[in-house]
């Protein structure tokens, strides 16, 4: 599994189990941080993630993940 696939899978796993995640939840070296942020940015731009505002690096399920993984708002609220 390559870098991008590994982080896509990790993101989806976090969303299904916790409803949201932080950048700190991912194991990566400091020189990989830019790559991780690029992957997350791409996922956000394509509707898979929604970032939060306020400068905190926290992401939640976007509309595509919510629909494809059948994550109802009720279920997401319970996870958070």
Secondary structure, DSSP 8 states (H G I E B T S, - for coil): --HHHHHHHHHHHHHHHHSEEEGGGS---GGGHHHHHHHHHHHHHTTSEEE-SSS--EEEE-HHHHHHTT--HHHHHHH-
